[in-house]
Amino acid sequence: MEKKNIDWSNLGFSYIQTEMRYVSNYKDGAWDAGTLTENANVTISECACVLQYAQTVFEGLKAYTTKDGRIVTFRPDLNAERMEASAARLEMPAFPKDRFIDAVEQVVRANAAYVPPYGSGATLYLRPYMFGSNAVIGVKPADEYQFRLFATPVGPYFKGGAKPITIRVSDLDRAAPHGTGNIKAGLNYAMSLHTLMDAHRQGFDENMFLDPATHTKVEETGGANFLFVTKDGKIVTPKSDSILPSITRRSLVHVAKTYLGLEVEERPVLFEEVKEFTECGLCGTAAVISPVGRIVDHGKEFTFPSGMEEMGPTIRKLYDTLTGIQMGTIEAPDGWIHVID
């Protein structure tokens, strides 16, 4: 298939409308057959549950062109499972895993001309989401829902390479104790927007959220998990019931153990420990790993030994290995790469 006439190497990380998307509606206790559509607009009641009570969950994954020319996605089964867990927490019906993966395949095939070529640094970003669609004025779950999945070509999250960022410790929380921090709900991201914009106004790139109960343990940022490296090369990732279980983080943990032979600890991480680590990264679909160079805690700051110029050596190895797996230059574990026929 002939690719679209797009300047792939200069794409930003922003929305570009593509030709087709997938839609399925839930009514009277069942999902309909679902279909591809050219219509990119959503029409719902002014009183739709999603607009009144934020009943919505979403996912994010990518399609790639590998070195040998295949179009693939990365571990979409885990996105499907996480969306089921998110939906259950918000009293929404599960969109079946097999249908989720089928929707991914349909949308990628229908928009194959928008999948960037190998080596361009760009990918096709896929956004599945679900929301309560019928009118609800009393506080209760919706009776009707819509599942949608669209695609948009995006460039690398960091233009010109991933330079270490500066983050600050936030006074506010992104999730409540025993709340919804461990699911991918839109409301969690809404909670982080003010702190993110305030951080930007103060000259910081992101926030470090501490645990909402005691404010003594590291949790995550508004949209990524933390990964630390100790002086002796061990990988440490925070563990908490209010952290979103990042698919990228889980994949990096496996890469660290299996491909790089590193010891990994998944455990609660006290903020007081952070200054003893040598490297720090933020794990997420968009950038894989964003290196952190400096943390500021209410005027007190410290810079990781890896510095502010480039990724630390261990995080670089993790990044290179996982992106190599995704792009087909390194053999993947069974089941990680889903080929779109």
N, C-alpha and C positions, 0 to 999 in steps of 0.2 A: 504493500500500500504506500502511495506517495504521501510524504509528510507535509503538514501545513507549512506555509511560507512564514516561519517565525524565526526571529533572531534568538535561537536557543541559548547562546552563550551570554546574552544580556538580559535574560528573564529575571524579574524580581520575584520575591515571595509574596505574590498577591493574586487575586482572583481574575481569571480570564474565562469567560463563558465558552464552553464547548458545545457540541451539537446535541448530545443525547444524555439523558439522566434516567434513573430508575425510580419508579413510584409504586408503592403498594399501600392500600388502605385497610384498616381494621374496623369492622363493624359487625354488630350482632355476634360477637364472640369468635370471629374468625378473620384471618387475613385473606384478601382477594388474591387473584393469580399474579398480580403485579405486571408492570409493563414498562417499556422504554418510551420516553416522550421527548419531543423537541422543546416543550414548554418549560422554560426555566422559572416561571413565576408560581408562587404558592398563594392560593386563595382560600381563606378561612374566615370564620365568623369573627366579628369584633370582640366577641366574648369567649373566644377559644381558650381552652384551659391553659395552653402554653403561654398565652398573653397575660392571663390573670395570675397564674400560680406557678409559672416556670417549669411545667412538667415536660422536660425535654432532656434527652441524652444523645451523645454523639460519639463518633470514633474518627480516627485519622490513620491512613496508611498510604503507601505509594506503589506505583507501578514503574518498573525500570526496563530499559533495554540493556541486556547483558552483552558481554563482549562477543558472544557467538550469535548475536542478533535476535535472541528470544525476548519476548515480552513477559515479564514475571511480576509477581507481587511477593511480599515478604510476610510470612506467617499470618495470613488473613484469618485462619481458624482461631487465633488468640484474640483478634479484634472482635470476632463474632461472639466468643465466650464472654469477653469483658462487657460487651453491650448487653448480653442477656443478664449479667449480674447487675449492671447499672439499672436496667429496666425493672428488674425485680424490686430493687430498693425504692424506686419511685412508683411502685404499684402500676407498672405498665406491662402489657403483654410482651412476651419474648418474641422477637423475630427469629424464626428457626435458623440454626447455624448453617444448614445446607443451602437454604434460600439466601442467606447473607452472602455466602461465597459465590453462589450463582449470580447474584446481583452485581458483585464485584466483577465477575467475568464478563457479564453482558455489557456493563458500562465501559470497561477497558476495551473490549472488542469494538464497540460502537464508536469509540473515540481513539482508535489506534493511531490515526493520523496526528494526534496530539501528544503521543508518547515520545518524549525527546530522544534523539539518537544517543547511542553509547558514547561516552567521552565528552559530552556537552556540559556536564555538571548539573543538568536539569533533570527533572522527573515529572511524572504525572501524579499529582496529589489527589487522593480519593477521600471524600467526606461523606460517610454514612451518618444519618441522624434520624431521630424519631421524636414525635411530639404529639401531645394531646390536642386533637383538632376540633372537637365539638364544643358547643357553648356550655360553659360551666360558671355559674355565679356563686353557688355555695362552695365552701372549701371541701373538695372531694376530688378523687381521680376522674379523669375523662372516661367516657364510654367508647369513644372513637379515636383512632390514632392514624398517623401517616408516617410511613418509613420512606425515606428518600436517600438517594446516593448520587452525588454528582462528582465530576472530575474537572481538574484545572491544572494546566502545566505550570510548574513553578521552577524558579532558578534555585541555586544553592542559598541556604539560609544566610550564609556569610559571604558577601562579595569580597574577593581578594584574599580569602583564607580566614580561618577561625582564629582571631586574635583574642587573647584572654580578656574577660570582662571584669568589671567591678560591681559587686553586689553589696547591699546593706542588710542589716538585720531589721526586720519589720516589727513594729509594736502591735500591729493588728494581726488577726488570724484569718486564714483562708478557709478553715473548716472548724466546726465545733467538736468537742470531745464526744466520741461515739456518734458522730454525725455522718455526713455524706462525703467526706474527704477521700474515701477509697473507691469512689465510683466516678465515671466520666460524665458528670451532669453539668449542664450549662450554668446552673446556679453557682457552682464552685468557682467557675471562671469569672462570673460577674463579681463575685466577692473579692477577686484579686485585682480588678481593673483600677480601682482608686489607688491602691497601694503601688501598682505598677506605674501609673501616670505620675504619682507624687514622687516616686523614685527617679523617674526620668527628669522631672522638674528640678530635682535636687542634684542631678548629675550622675546618677547611678543607672546601671543597665538592668538590674533585676533586684528582687527581694529574696532574702532567706527567711522563710517562715519557721518558727520554732513550734514545738508541740503546744496545742491550745490549752492543755490542762495545767502545765507547770512552767512553760516558756524556758525550759532548760535543755531540751533535746532538739536536734536538727530534724526537720521534716522534709520540705521540698520548696520549690519556688512556685509561682503561679501556674506553671505548666510543664515542669520537668522534675525528675528525681535527681538527688545528689549521688555522686560517686567520689570517694576519696582514695588517696594512695598514701600508705604509711612510709616511714623512713626505710623500712626493710622490704618495700615493694609489695606489701599486702594490699588487696583491694577491700575497702570497707564501704558498705552502703547502709543507710539508715533503714530501720525496720519499725513500722508503726501501723496501727489499725486505721489511721487517718491519712495515709499516703496512698496515692493512686498507684496501682501495680503496673508500672511502665513495661510495655513489651520490649522496648529498646533496652531498658536496664536489665531485664531478665535475660535477654540475648547476650548482652555484654558480660554478665556474670558467667554464663556458659562459655563464652569465648575466652575469658580470663582463665578459667579452670582448665578447659579442654585443649585450647589452641596455644595458650601462652604458658601454661603450667603454673599459674599464680594461685596463691592462697586467697580465698575470699571469705569475708565475714559479713553476714547480713544480721545486724543487731541494732538496738538503740544506740544512738551516737550523741553523747553530751556535747553541748556547744563548747564547753571548756576544752574538749579534745581537739577541736578543729585546728587550732594554732600549731598542733604537733604534726599535722599531715604535711606531705610535701607537694601533693598535687590535688586538684579539685576539678570536677567536671559536672555539667548538667546534662542528663540523658533524656532524649526525646526524639520523636519521629522526624521533626523538621530538620534538625542539625546533626542527629546521632549523638554527638557529644559537643557541648559548648564549654571550652576551658574557662575556668574562673581563676583570675590572677590575684584579686584583692578582695577582702571582706572588711566592711566598715561597721562597727558596732557602736552607735551613738558617739561618734567622734574618735573612738579608738579604732585604729586600722592596722591590719597586717597583710603582708604580701607573701604568697606561697613561694617556696624556694624555686619553683619552676618559672616564676617571673611573669612579666606582663607582655612579653614579646611573642611567644609562641606556645603551642601545646607542650605540656610536659612529656617526657619520653614514654612513660607507661600509658598515659592517655592516648598518645599518638599511636602506639602499637594497637591498642584496643580499637581506635577509630579506623585505622587502616585495615585491620583484620575484618571487622564487621562490614565495612563498606565493600571490601573485596569479596566477601560472601554474597552480599546483595547484588553486586555487579557481575558475578560469575567468574572472577579471576581466582577465587579460592573455593575449594570444595565445601559445600554446605552440609550441615547435619541433615539427616533424613527428615523430610517434612517441612523444612524451613522455606524452601523456594517453591512457590506455586506457579506453575507455567500456565499462561493463558494461550490456549490452542489457537 
